[in-house]
Amino acid sequence: MKKNMGIFDKAIRIIVALVIAILFFTKIITGTLGIVLLIVAGIFLITSFISFCPLYTIFGLTTCSTEETK
């Protein structure tokens, strides 16, 4: 897998995932919506840690600079 996520993109995803997790565990968001958002948060964290987003590949996008891919 070739990296296709930049530092800024990874930071945004981690922040969003943390906010969703906090809202879920403080019971501000609950039920089916809460579970779905928690799954999305998990996907955000995984893609951030591996610096690869499969959807970016499908659409031909990259937020990674040329220095980061080396």
PDB file with SEQRES, HELIX, SHEET and CRYST1 records, atoms N, CA, C and O in Angstrom:
SEQRES   1 A   70  MET LYS LYS ASN MET GLY ILE PHE ASP LYS ALA ILE ARG          
SEQRES   2 A   70  ILE ILE VAL ALA LEU VAL ILE ALA ILE LEU PHE PHE THR          
SEQRES   3 A   70  LYS ILE ILE THR GLY THR LEU GLY ILE VAL LEU LEU ILE          
SEQRES   4 A   70  VAL ALA GLY ILE PHE LEU ILE THR SER PHE ILE SER PHE          
SEQRES   5 A   70  CYS PRO LEU TYR THR ILE PHE GLY LEU THR THR CYS SER          
SEQRES   6 A   70  THR GLU GLU THR LYS                                          
HELIX    1 AA1 ILE A    7  PHE A   25  1                                  19    
HELIX    2 AA2 GLY A   31  ILE A   50  1                                  20    
HELIX    3 AA3 PRO A   54  PHE A   59  1                                   6    
CRYST1    1.000    1.000    1.000  90.00  90.00  90.00 P 1           1          
ATOM      1  N   MET A   1       0.837  -1.175   0.000  1.00  0.00           N  
ATOM      2  CA  MET A   1       0.000   0.000   0.000  1.00  0.00           C  
ATOM      3  C   MET A   1       0.883   1.240   0.000  1.00  0.00           C  
ATOM      4  O   MET A   1       1.806   1.368   0.805  1.00  0.00           O  
ATOM      5  N   LYS A   2       0.591   2.116  -0.888  1.00  0.00           N  
ATOM      6  CA  LYS A   2       1.309   3.375  -0.960  1.00  0.00           C  
ATOM      7  C   LYS A   2       0.548   4.431  -0.156  1.00  0.00           C  
ATOM      8  O   LYS A   2      -0.677   4.522  -0.238  1.00  0.00           O  
ATOM      9  N   LYS A   3       1.281   5.220   0.615  1.00  0.00           N  
ATOM     10  CA  LYS A   3       0.634   6.255   1.422  1.00  0.00           C  
ATOM     11  C   LYS A   3      -0.112   7.236   0.529  1.00  0.00           C  
ATOM     12  O   LYS A   3       0.392   7.635  -0.522  1.00  0.00           O  
ATOM     13  N   ASN A   4      -1.314   7.623   0.949  1.00  0.00           N  
ATOM     14  CA  ASN A   4      -2.059   8.626   0.197  1.00  0.00           C  
ATOM     15  C   ASN A   4      -2.740   9.649   1.111  1.00  0.00           C  
ATOM     16  O   ASN A   4      -3.631  10.383   0.684  1.00  0.00           O  
ATOM     17  N   MET A   5      -2.303   9.685   2.383  1.00  0.00           N  
ATOM     18  CA  MET A   5      -2.868  10.637   3.346  1.00  0.00           C  
ATOM     19  C   MET A   5      -1.761  11.504   3.930  1.00  0.00           C  
ATOM     20  O   MET A   5      -0.723  11.002   4.363  1.00  0.00           O  
ATOM     21  N   GLY A   6      -1.995  12.801   3.937  1.00  0.00           N  
ATOM     22  CA  GLY A   6      -1.044  13.739   4.503  1.00  0.00           C  
ATOM     23  C   GLY A   6      -1.232  13.912   6.002  1.00  0.00           C  
ATOM     24  O   GLY A   6      -2.178  13.387   6.589  1.00  0.00           O  
ATOM     25  N   ILE A   7      -0.325  14.651   6.604  1.00  0.00           N  
ATOM     26  CA  ILE A   7      -0.347  14.864   8.055  1.00  0.00           C  
ATOM     27  C   ILE A   7      -1.610  15.603   8.486  1.00  0.00           C  
ATOM     28  O   ILE A   7      -2.234  15.231   9.480  1.00  0.00           O  
ATOM     29  N   PHE A   8      -1.988  16.636   7.755  1.00  0.00           N  
ATOM     30  CA  PHE A   8      -3.178  17.417   8.103  1.00  0.00           C  
ATOM     31  C   PHE A   8      -4.432  16.552   8.038  1.00  0.00           C  
ATOM     32  O   PHE A   8      -5.286  16.630   8.921  1.00  0.00           O  
ATOM     33  N   ASP A   9      -4.544  15.739   7.012  1.00  0.00           N  
ATOM     34  CA  ASP A   9      -5.692  14.845   6.845  1.00  0.00           C  
ATOM     35  C   ASP A   9      -5.763  13.839   7.994  1.00  0.00           C  
ATOM     36  O   ASP A   9      -6.842  13.578   8.526  1.00  0.00           O  
ATOM     37  N   LYS A  10      -4.617  13.275   8.374  1.00  0.00           N  
ATOM     38  CA  LYS A  10      -4.589  12.322   9.477  1.00  0.00           C  
ATOM     39  C   LYS A  10      -4.991  12.989  10.798  1.00  0.00           C  
ATOM     40  O   LYS A  10      -5.723  12.402  11.595  1.00  0.00           O  
ATOM     41  N   ALA A  11      -4.516  14.199  11.024  1.00  0.00           N  
ATOM     42  CA  ALA A  11      -4.838  14.915  12.263  1.00  0.00           C  
ATOM     43  C   ALA A  11      -6.334  15.195  12.360  1.00  0.00           C  
ATOM     44  O   ALA A  11      -6.934  15.015  13.420  1.00  0.00           O  
ATOM     45  N   ILE A  12      -6.932  15.631  11.264  1.00  0.00           N  
ATOM     46  CA  ILE A  12      -8.375  15.905  11.245  1.00  0.00           C  
ATOM     47  C   ILE A  12      -9.160  14.634  11.557  1.00  0.00           C  
ATOM     48  O   ILE A  12     -10.111  14.670  12.338  1.00  0.00           O  
ATOM     49  N   ARG A  13      -8.772  13.517  10.957  1.00  0.00           N  
ATOM     50  CA  ARG A  13      -9.479  12.257  11.188  1.00  0.00           C  
ATOM     51  C   ARG A  13      -9.361  11.798  12.634  1.00  0.00           C  
ATOM     52  O   ARG A  13     -10.330  11.299  13.206  1.00  0.00           O  
ATOM     53  N   ILE A  14      -8.177  11.962  13.232  1.00  0.00           N  
ATOM     54  CA  ILE A  14      -7.987  11.560  14.624  1.00  0.00           C  
ATOM     55  C   ILE A  14      -8.830  12.432  15.547  1.00  0.00           C  
ATOM     56  O   ILE A  14      -9.456  11.924  16.477  1.00  0.00           O  
ATOM     57  N   ILE A  15      -8.851  13.728  15.300  1.00  0.00           N  
ATOM     58  CA  ILE A  15      -9.652  14.643  16.123  1.00  0.00           C  
ATOM     59  C   ILE A  15     -11.133  14.309  16.020  1.00  0.00           C  
ATOM     60  O   ILE A  15     -11.829  14.261  17.034  1.00  0.00           O  
ATOM     61  N   VAL A  16     -11.619  14.080  14.809  1.00  0.00           N  
ATOM     62  CA  VAL A  16     -13.035  13.737  14.616  1.00  0.00           C  
ATOM     63  C   VAL A  16     -13.357  12.419  15.320  1.00  0.00           C  
ATOM     64  O   VAL A  16     -14.407  12.297  15.952  1.00  0.00           O  
ATOM     65  N   ALA A  17     -12.469  11.439  15.218  1.00  0.00           N  
ATOM     66  CA  ALA A  17     -12.690  10.147  15.868  1.00  0.00           C  
ATOM     67  C   ALA A  17     -12.746  10.301  17.389  1.00  0.00           C  
ATOM     68  O   ALA A  17     -13.582   9.682  18.047  1.00  0.00           O  
ATOM     69  N   LEU A  18     -11.865  11.119  17.938  1.00  0.00           N  
ATOM     70  CA  LEU A  18     -11.864  11.337  19.383  1.00  0.00           C  
ATOM     71  C   LEU A  18     -13.138  12.041  19.846  1.00  0.00           C  
ATOM     72  O   LEU A  18     -13.698  11.691  20.885  1.00  0.00           O  
ATOM     73  N   VAL A  19     -13.591  13.023  19.085  1.00  0.00           N  
ATOM     74  CA  VAL A  19     -14.826  13.733  19.436  1.00  0.00           C  
ATOM     75  C   VAL A  19     -16.013  12.774  19.409  1.00  0.00           C  
ATOM     76  O   VAL A  19     -16.853  12.800  20.309  1.00  0.00           O  
ATOM     77  N   ILE A  20     -16.085  11.936  18.388  1.00  0.00           N  
ATOM     78  CA  ILE A  20     -17.178  10.962  18.297  1.00  0.00           C  
ATOM     79  C   ILE A  20     -17.125  10.004  19.477  1.00  0.00           C  
ATOM     80  O   ILE A  20     -18.158   9.705  20.076  1.00  0.00           O  
ATOM     81  N   ALA A  21     -15.939   9.518  19.819  1.00  0.00           N  
ATOM     82  CA  ALA A  21     -15.801   8.585  20.939  1.00  0.00           C  
ATOM     83  C   ALA A  21     -16.224   9.242  22.255  1.00  0.00           C  
ATOM     84  O   ALA A  21     -16.916   8.624  23.064  1.00  0.00           O  
ATOM     85  N   ILE A  22     -15.813  10.481  22.467  1.00  0.00           N  
ATOM     86  CA  ILE A  22     -16.200  11.192  23.689  1.00  0.00           C  
ATOM     87  C   ILE A  22     -17.709  11.378  23.753  1.00  0.00           C  
ATOM     88  O   ILE A  22     -18.317  11.163  24.801  1.00  0.00           O  
ATOM     89  N   LEU A  23     -18.318  11.778  22.636  1.00  0.00           N  
ATOM     90  CA  LEU A  23     -19.768  11.963  22.609  1.00  0.00           C  
ATOM     91  C   LEU A  23     -20.508  10.653  22.854  1.00  0.00           C  
ATOM     92  O   LEU A  23     -21.553  10.637  23.505  1.00  0.00           O  
ATOM     93  N   PHE A  24     -19.965   9.554  22.330  1.00  0.00           N  
ATOM     94  CA  PHE A  24     -20.613   8.250  22.525  1.00  0.00           C  
ATOM     95  C   PHE A  24     -20.510   7.795  23.975  1.00  0.00           C  
ATOM     96  O   PHE A  24     -21.504   7.371  24.565  1.00  0.00           O  
ATOM     97  N   PHE A  25     -19.320   7.880  24.548  1.00  0.00           N  
ATOM     98  CA  PHE A  25     -19.121   7.358  25.903  1.00  0.00           C  
ATOM     99  C   PHE A  25     -19.700   8.269  26.987  1.00  0.00           C  
ATOM    100  O   PHE A  25     -19.879   7.834  28.124  1.00  0.00           O  
ATOM    101  N   THR A  26     -19.992   9.519  26.651  1.00  0.00           N  
ATOM    102  CA  THR A  26     -20.698  10.381  27.593  1.00  0.00           C  
ATOM    103  C   THR A  26     -22.207  10.340  27.352  1.00  0.00           C  
ATOM    104  O   THR A  26     -22.968  11.091  27.963  1.00  0.00           O  
ATOM    105  N   LYS A  27     -22.619   9.457  26.458  1.00  0.00           N  
ATOM    106  CA  LYS A  27     -24.029   9.198  26.147  1.00  0.00           C  
ATOM    107  C   LYS A  27     -24.764  10.409  25.567  1.00  0.00           C  
ATOM    108  O   LYS A  27     -25.973  10.559  25.747  1.00  0.00           O  
ATOM    109  N   ILE A  28     -24.026  11.259  24.877  1.00  0.00           N  
ATOM    110  CA  ILE A  28     -24.664  12.366  24.163  1.00  0.00           C  
ATOM    111  C   ILE A  28     -25.250  11.848  22.853  1.00  0.00           C  
ATOM    112  O   ILE A  28     -26.332  12.268  22.445  1.00  0.00           O  
ATOM    113  N   ILE A  29     -24.532  10.931  22.190  1.00  0.00           N  
ATOM    114  CA  ILE A  29     -25.096  10.238  21.034  1.00  0.00           C  
ATOM    115  C   ILE A  29     -25.269   8.772  21.432  1.00  0.00           C  
ATOM    116  O   ILE A  29     -24.355   8.158  21.981  1.00  0.00           O  
ATOM    117  N   THR A  30     -26.438   8.226  21.153  1.00  0.00           N  
ATOM    118  CA  THR A  30     -26.743   6.857  21.577  1.00  0.00           C  
ATOM    119  C   THR A  30     -27.463   6.121  20.462  1.00  0.00           C  
ATOM    120  O   THR A  30     -27.731   6.672  19.394  1.00  0.00           O  
ATOM    121  N   GLY A  31     -27.764   4.878  20.736  1.00  0.00           N  
ATOM    122  CA  GLY A  31     -28.550   4.072  19.817  1.00  0.00           C  
ATOM    123  C   GLY A  31     -27.788   3.676  18.571  1.00  0.00           C  
ATOM    124  O   GLY A  31     -26.561   3.584  18.568  1.00  0.00           O  
ATOM    125  N   THR A  32     -28.542   3.445  17.520  1.00  0.00           N  
ATOM    126  CA  THR A  32     -27.965   3.007  16.253  1.00  0.00           C  
ATOM    127  C   THR A  32     -27.026   4.054  15.670  1.00  0.00           C  
ATOM    128  O   THR A  32     -25.956   3.717  15.162  1.00  0.00           O  
ATOM    129  N   LEU A  33     -27.419   5.314  15.740  1.00  0.00           N  
ATOM    130  CA  LEU A  33     -26.564   6.385  15.233  1.00  0.00           C  
ATOM    131  C   LEU A  33     -25.230   6.396  15.966  1.00  0.00           C  
ATOM    132  O   LEU A  33     -24.183   6.565  15.341  1.00  0.00           O  
ATOM    133  N   GLY A  34     -25.255   6.222  17.268  1.00  0.00           N  
ATOM    134  CA  GLY A  34     -24.034   6.205  18.054  1.00  0.00           C  
ATOM    135  C   GLY A  34     -23.107   5.066  17.660  1.00  0.00           C  
ATOM    136  O   GLY A  34     -21.896   5.252  17.551  1.00  0.00           O  
ATOM    137  N   ILE A  35     -23.677   3.894  17.449  1.00  0.00           N  
ATOM    138  CA  ILE A  35     -22.876   2.733  17.055  1.00  0.00           C  
ATOM    139  C   ILE A  35     -22.273   2.935  15.672  1.00  0.00           C  
ATOM    140  O   ILE A  35     -21.098   2.640  15.453  1.00  0.00           O  
ATOM    141  N   VAL A  36     -23.075   3.435  14.739  1.00  0.00           N  
ATOM    142  CA  VAL A  36     -22.572   3.684  13.381  1.00  0.00           C  
ATOM    143  C   VAL A  36     -21.448   4.719  13.413  1.00  0.00           C  
ATOM    144  O   VAL A  36     -20.423   4.538  12.755  1.00  0.00           O  
ATOM    145  N   LEU A  37     -21.629   5.790  14.167  1.00  0.00           N  
ATOM    146  CA  LEU A  37     -20.588   6.814  14.257  1.00  0.00           C  
ATOM    147  C   LEU A  37     -19.334   6.281  14.945  1.00  0.00           C  
ATOM    148  O   LEU A  37     -18.225   6.682  14.594  1.00  0.00           O  
ATOM    149  N   LEU A  38     -19.492   5.393  15.909  1.00  0.00           N  
ATOM    150  CA  LEU A  38     -18.338   4.789  16.566  1.00  0.00           C  
ATOM    151  C   LEU A  38     -17.559   3.902  15.599  1.00  0.00           C  
ATOM    152  O   LEU A  38     -16.329   3.867  15.646  1.00  0.00           O  
ATOM    153  N   ILE A  39     -18.251   3.199  14.740  1.00  0.00           N  
ATOM    154  CA  ILE A  39     -17.590   2.390  13.713  1.00  0.00           C  
ATOM    155  C   ILE A  39     -16.833   3.290  12.742  1.00  0.00           C  
ATOM    156  O   ILE A  39     -15.697   2.991  12.375  1.00  0.00           O  
ATOM    157  N   VAL A  40     -17.455   4.391  12.325  1.00  0.00           N  
ATOM    158  CA  VAL A  40     -16.795   5.358  11.441  1.00  0.00           C  
ATOM    159  C   VAL A  40     -15.548   5.923  12.121  1.00  0.00           C  
ATOM    160  O   VAL A  40     -14.514   6.097  11.476  1.00  0.00           O  
ATOM    161  N   ALA A  41     -15.643   6.207  13.416  1.00  0.00           N  
ATOM    162  CA  ALA A  41     -14.491   6.715  14.160  1.00  0.00           C  
ATOM    163  C   ALA A  41     -13.359   5.690  14.171  1.00  0.00           C  
ATOM    164  O   ALA A  41     -12.191   6.053  14.037  1.00  0.00           O  
ATOM    165  N   GLY A  42     -13.696   4.432  14.326  1.00  0.00           N  
ATOM    166  CA  GLY A  42     -12.687   3.370  14.282  1.00  0.00           C  
ATOM    167  C   GLY A  42     -12.001   3.285  12.933  1.00  0.00           C  
ATOM    168  O   GLY A  42     -10.786   3.103  12.850  1.00  0.00           O  
ATOM    169  N   ILE A  43     -12.790   3.420  11.876  1.00  0.00           N  
ATOM    170  CA  ILE A  43     -12.224   3.408  10.525  1.00  0.00           C  
ATOM    171  C   ILE A  43     -11.309   4.605  10.329  1.00  0.00           C  
ATOM    172  O   ILE A  43     -10.240   4.478   9.731  1.00  0.00           O  
ATOM    173  N   PHE A  44     -11.719   5.768  10.828  1.00  0.00           N  
ATOM    174  CA  PHE A  44     -10.870   6.964  10.743  1.00  0.00           C  
ATOM    175  C   PHE A  44      -9.532   6.731  11.439  1.00  0.00           C  
ATOM    176  O   PHE A  44      -8.484   7.095  10.906  1.00  0.00           O  
ATOM    177  N   LEU A  45      -9.565   6.126  12.628  1.00  0.00           N  
ATOM    178  CA  LEU A  45      -8.322   5.876  13.360  1.00  0.00           C  
ATOM    179  C   LEU A  45      -7.418   4.894  12.623  1.00  0.00           C  
ATOM    180  O   LEU A  45      -6.212   5.115  12.514  1.00  0.00           O  
ATOM    181  N   ILE A  46      -7.996   3.819  12.121  1.00  0.00           N  
ATOM    182  CA  ILE A  46      -7.198   2.816  11.409  1.00  0.00           C  
ATOM    183  C   ILE A  46      -6.549   3.421  10.173  1.00  0.00           C  
ATOM    184  O   ILE A  46      -5.353   3.237   9.948  1.00  0.00           O  
ATOM    185  N   THR A  47      -7.328   4.141   9.369  1.00  0.00           N  
ATOM    186  CA  THR A  47      -6.761   4.731   8.158  1.00  0.00           C  
ATOM    187  C   THR A  47      -5.724   5.800   8.487  1.00  0.00           C  
ATOM    188  O   THR A  47      -4.781   5.999   7.720  1.00  0.00           O  
ATOM    189  N   SER A  48      -5.884   6.486   9.609  1.00  0.00           N  
ATOM    190  CA  SER A  48      -4.899   7.490  10.009  1.00  0.00           C  
ATOM    191  C   SER A  48      -3.578   6.838  10.389  1.00  0.00           C  
ATOM    192  O   SER A  48      -2.513   7.336  10.024  1.00  0.00           O  
ATOM    193  N   PHE A  49      -3.639   5.734  11.115  1.00  0.00           N  
ATOM    194  CA  PHE A  49      -2.417   5.080  11.571  1.00  0.00           C  
ATOM    195  C   PHE A  49      -1.649   4.401  10.431  1.00  0.00           C  
ATOM    196  O   PHE A  49      -0.422   4.314  10.478  1.00  0.00           O  
ATOM    197  N   ILE A  50      -2.363   3.922   9.411  1.00  0.00           N  
ATOM    198  CA  ILE A  50      -1.658   3.281   8.293  1.00  0.00           C  
ATOM    199  C   ILE A  50      -1.420   4.241   7.130  1.00  0.00           C  
ATOM    200  O   ILE A  50      -0.790   3.866   6.141  1.00  0.00           O  
ATOM    201  N   SER A  51      -1.915   5.468   7.236  1.00  0.00           N  
ATOM    202  CA  SER A  51      -1.728   6.518   6.218  1.00  0.00           C  
ATOM    203  C   SER A  51      -2.251   6.114   4.840  1.00  0.00           C  
ATOM    204  O   SER A  51      -1.698   6.513   3.816  1.00  0.00           O  
ATOM    205  N   PHE A  52      -3.303   5.333   4.826  1.00  0.00           N  
ATOM    206  CA  PHE A  52      -3.870   4.871   3.561  1.00  0.00           C  
ATOM    207  C   PHE A  52      -5.388   4.863   3.656  1.00  0.00           C  
ATOM    208  O   PHE A  52      -5.962   4.296   4.586  1.00  0.00           O  
ATOM    209  N   CYS A  53      -6.032   5.498   2.683  1.00  0.00           N  
ATOM    210  CA  CYS A  53      -7.487   5.508   2.609  1.00  0.00           C  
ATOM    211  C   CYS A  53      -7.915   4.848   1.297  1.00  0.00           C  
ATOM    212  O   CYS A  53      -7.608   5.360   0.221  1.00  0.00           O  
ATOM    213  N   PRO A  54      -8.624   3.716   1.378  1.00  0.00           N  
ATOM    214  CA  PRO A  54      -9.056   3.020   0.157  1.00  0.00           C  
ATOM    215  C   PRO A  54      -9.945   3.878  -0.748  1.00  0.00           C  
ATOM    216  O   PRO A  54      -9.879   3.749  -1.970  1.00  0.00           O  
ATOM    217  N   LEU A  55     -10.767   4.743  -0.172  1.00  0.00           N  
ATOM    218  CA  LEU A  55     -11.631   5.592  -0.996  1.00  0.00           C  
ATOM    219  C   LEU A  55     -10.813   6.578  -1.827  1.00  0.00           C  
ATOM    220  O   LEU A  55     -11.191   6.905  -2.952  1.00  0.00           O  
ATOM    221  N   TYR A  56      -9.697   7.052  -1.279  1.00  0.00           N  
ATOM    222  CA  TYR A  56      -8.834   7.950  -2.041  1.00  0.00           C  
ATOM    223  C   TYR A  56      -8.303   7.245  -3.284  1.00  0.00           C  
ATOM    224  O   TYR A  56      -8.187   7.854  -4.347  1.00  0.00           O  
ATOM    225  N   THR A  57      -7.982   5.967  -3.150  1.00  0.00           N  
ATOM    226  CA  THR A  57      -7.480   5.203  -4.293  1.00  0.00           C  
ATOM    227  C   THR A  57      -8.553   5.083  -5.370  1.00  0.00           C  
ATOM    228  O   THR A  57      -8.267   5.241  -6.556  1.00  0.00           O  
ATOM    229  N   ILE A  58      -9.775   4.808  -4.960  1.00  0.00           N  
ATOM    230  CA  ILE A  58     -10.872   4.657  -5.917  1.00  0.00           C  
ATOM    231  C   ILE A  58     -11.086   5.945  -6.708  1.00  0.00           C  
ATOM    232  O   ILE A  58     -11.290   5.910  -7.921  1.00  0.00           O  
ATOM    233  N   PHE A  59     -11.040   7.086  -6.009  1.00  0.00           N  
ATOM    234  CA  PHE A  59     -11.275   8.371  -6.658  1.00  0.00           C  
ATOM    235  C   PHE A  59     -10.006   9.030  -7.187  1.00  0.00           C  
ATOM    236  O   PHE A  59     -10.071  10.109  -7.775  1.00  0.00           O  
ATOM    237  N   GLY A  60      -8.861   8.400  -6.988  1.00  0.00           N  
ATOM    238  CA  GLY A  60      -7.603   8.932  -7.499  1.00  0.00           C  
ATOM    239  C   GLY A  60      -7.106  10.153  -6.743  1.00  0.00           C  
ATOM    240  O   GLY A  60      -6.421  10.997  -7.321  1.00  0.00           O  
ATOM    241  N   LEU A  61      -7.437  10.264  -5.464  1.00  0.00           N  
ATOM    242  CA  LEU A  61      -7.031  11.407  -4.650  1.00  0.00           C  
ATOM    243  C   LEU A  61      -5.809  11.069  -3.818  1.00  0.00           C  
ATOM    244  O   LEU A  61      -5.529   9.902  -3.546  1.00  0.00           O  
ATOM    245  N   THR A  62      -5.084  12.103  -3.417  1.00  0.00           N  
ATOM    246  CA  THR A  62      -4.005  11.963  -2.459  1.00  0.00           C  
ATOM    247  C   THR A  62      -3.815  13.298  -1.755  1.00  0.00           C  
ATOM    248  O   THR A  62      -3.854  14.356  -2.383  1.00  0.00           O  
ATOM    249  N   THR A  63      -3.610  13.238  -0.452  1.00  0.00           N  
ATOM    250  CA  THR A  63      -3.319  14.456   0.307  1.00  0.00           C  
ATOM    251  C   THR A  63      -1.892  14.408   0.821  1.00  0.00           C  
ATOM    252  O   THR A  63      -1.469  15.265   1.597  1.00  0.00           O  
ATOM    253  N   CYS A  64      -1.166  13.410   0.388  1.00  0.00           N  
ATOM    254  CA  CYS A  64       0.198  13.198   0.829  1.00  0.00           C  
ATOM    255  C   CYS A  64       1.167  13.945  -0.091  1.00  0.00           C  
ATOM    256  O   CYS A  64       1.064  13.862  -1.314  1.00  0.00           O  
ATOM    257  N   SER A  65       2.109  14.674   0.513  1.00  0.00           N  
ATOM    258  CA  SER A  65       3.101  15.361  -0.293  1.00  0.00           C  
ATOM    259  C   SER A  65       4.094  14.345  -0.837  1.00  0.00           C  
ATOM    260  O   SER A  65       4.146  13.215  -0.352  1.00  0.00           O  
ATOM    261  N   THR A  66       4.872  14.722  -1.821  1.00  0.00           N  
ATOM    262  CA  THR A  66       5.833  13.805  -2.432  1.00  0.00           C  
ATOM    263  C   THR A  66       6.938  13.413  -1.455  1.00  0.00           C  
ATOM    264  O   THR A  66       7.503  12.326  -1.574  1.00  0.00           O  
ATOM    265  N   GLU A  67       7.257  14.279  -0.488  1.00  0.00           N  
ATOM    266  CA  GLU A  67       8.270  13.955   0.511  1.00  0.00           C  
ATOM    267  C   GLU A  67       7.810  12.849   1.437  1.00  0.00           C  
ATOM    268  O   GLU A  67       8.623  12.032   1.869  1.00  0.00           O  
ATOM    269  N   GLU A  68       6.513  12.802   1.755  1.00  0.00           N  
ATOM    270  CA  GLU A  68       5.990  11.816   2.693  1.00  0.00           C  
ATOM    271  C   GLU A  68       5.899  10.434   2.075  1.00  0.00           C  
ATOM    272  O   GLU A  68       5.931   9.445   2.808  1.00  0.00           O  
ATOM    273  N   THR A  69       5.789  10.321   0.770  1.00  0.00           N  
ATOM    274  CA  THR A  69       5.642   9.023   0.128  1.00  0.00           C  
ATOM    275  C   THR A  69       6.956   8.273   0.050  1.00  0.00           C  
ATOM    276  O   THR A  69       6.948   7.066  -0.188  1.00  0.00           O  
ATOM    277  N   LYS A  70       8.079   8.935   0.241  1.00  0.00           N  
ATOM    278  CA  LYS A  70       9.381   8.273   0.147  1.00  0.00           C  
ATOM    279  C   LYS A  70       9.674   7.430   1.353  1.00  0.00           C  
ATOM    280  O   LYS A  70      10.733   6.807   1.427  1.00  0.00           O  
TER     281      LYS A  70                                                      
END                                                                             
